[in-house]
Amino acid sequence: MNLAPASSPDIAINVEGLSKSFGGREVVHDLSMQVKRGSIYGFLGPNGSGKTTTIRMLCGLLTPDSGEGTCLGYDIRRDADKIKRQVGYMTQRFSLYQDLSVRENLEFVARLYGMPDARGAARDMIQRIGLNGREEQLAGELSGGWKQRLALGACTLPNPQLLLLDEPTAGVDPKARRDFWNEIHALAAEGLTVLVSTHYMDEAERCHEIAYIAYGHLLAHGTVDEVIAKSALSTWTVSGDDLNGLAAELAGKPGVDMVAPFGTSLHVSGRDKAALEATIAPYRDTRGWHWQDSEPSLEDVFIDLMNRSKDNFQ
Amino acid sequence: MSVTEATNRDRGVGEPAFGFWRRSYAMLVKEFIQLRRDRVSFAMIVMIPVMQLLLFGYAINTTPRHLPTAVLIQEDSDLARSVLKALENTSYFRFTREVHSVAEFDDLLQSGKVLFGVEIPRGFERAVRRGDRPALLVAADATDPVAAGSALGSLGVVVQTALAHDLHIGDPPAMPFEIRAHARYNPAAESRLNIVPGLVGTILTMTMLIFTALSVTREIERGTMESLLSMPIKPVEVMFGKIIPYVIVGFIQASLIVGIGVLLFGVPILGSVVLLAALTTLFITTNLSIGYTFSTIVQNQLQAMQMSMMFFLPSILLSGFMFPFSGMPVWAQYLGEGLPLTHYIRIVRAIMLKGAGPANLQYDTIALIALMLVAMTIAVTRFRRTLD
């Protein structure tokens, strides 16, 4: 078994070969990743791909079956207690006390972390997350967007060095999502490391680095540009009439790996550039279609990765 | 127009025939599936009635026999032995201890280690021969009138039996000696004096168990456990944080029950109120710890409730609250010793009705502490620190 590489001070998360099974089904397979301090690391992947399990292993809520590593320099197997003091974990499902008020929830967290002035800390956090005027409202009565802010406030309250956010913006309206991401960037600018899982492509593009995980396997990682470049995917954007008919005709032809409608245009992608061009040649300049050689979007890349991994792992 | 169409129109758009029954059936099928998945609840459905029936059937005896009795023999004579033999032959008395001083005799009765004490006075046989008609004392712990009643009723025949066994007395008068029964602590055999202190313990057992039995499962069911576990808190800290508030609640509840008992039912507190308060607090904490332990073992709130019931039923039946403890078979008595209510009922009756002090209650106090520590240890080790 490999020894985890000694972590340097500018690495927040450094894990190698993490695996975890539940009831004989492997949910995370041999996962290795490194996250730099002060960066926002996006964790992407379809439902059930192992994102939540990985995050839980990082903060000591689950014990990996194999593999090892460090989180903030602490061993994830032995030093779970120390990691918990420095990590803020925002769960996918709202997990603060619904029957406590906003202020009471925050004071509870502050006391639990042994903060000297729990009331003061809670009051400051209410200001920061903009919940003033609602401090006496029960957490269970808040709307989705406010709940999410409260949860973020609760996990940043004890001044952690690392934030683990598990699909924090699921079910939240676009304005609240934007505010939330501004807050995340402000926190990262203060030196916080943020690992955030999401389904949204626009959110992935707001991350410094991303990792794509499907069926428990880490399939790609790097900056958004790196991930797109590494995919070696060629994409043509087609606009014109009867795109549905074109899509049906092209699907499954040699060289065409993926056909996806994007509003009024169609993305046709393939990994074998030559084969793709040979296939589409007869359709170009006919029936008023306009073909344009373009960059694949992050979504194209991810769908392609997912399709390929399905062939490999299922 | 077909018949079906007509019916459909009558019922409104898209309303299927027999809608009421179909929907009820759908609900019913779902409930059965969920019940089948919850193995623990399923097991309890069988276990609760079976356990109750077996306990009622085998363990409970309202005319208890072979009750523990202490003997203070100040004279070793043939007649004395005949009397003791005759007492034993009634099958109500079983001599478990022989004591040598009146103080020891009183102490055993007060602490509840024996239910009866027989004193054979010095010069008994000689007094009988002289025709002085001496008295032989049978003292009974009458706090539980049911337990003591039949045994005391049997004393009338003892003199004759004893004489039939003893041929050394030449020509006895009709009644050469008398047996003086002394029902202590509750001479008027009022059952409320016995029941009210016992109720303090029974009510506390029920309420305290439920308070904590739901506490951990509630966090799991509401999803708050995940965020709690991700924060730096240790299992012992969670446990103390969840138990201590209810110690106060329990204490208020206990004061209320005791207060009503004293004011409305005229039950005395002969012993120290401070001692009663201290040991009641211990009892409350023991029950809270046991409830909390259940909470760390079961998977949901329904199971927690059922487990509390499983514990509560034998507590009522085997603790000596409803039925005399010493009347139960030995196996049931061993089970009873494992229940906090058994020990508390002895404590509360001894303090309130007999004026017992700390020295009399050592054994039951230590038993309560031991049960509490065992429960807490199980709870802390069973508490899952991860979601594995």
Interface residues (C-beta under 8 A of the other chain):
Chain A: R56 C59 G60 L61 L62 T63 A80 D81 K84 R85 V87 Y89 T91 R93 F94 S95 L96 Y97 Q98 V109 L112 Y113 A154
Chain B: R222 G223 T224 M225 E226 S227 L228 L229 S230 M231 P232 I233 R385 T386 L387 D388
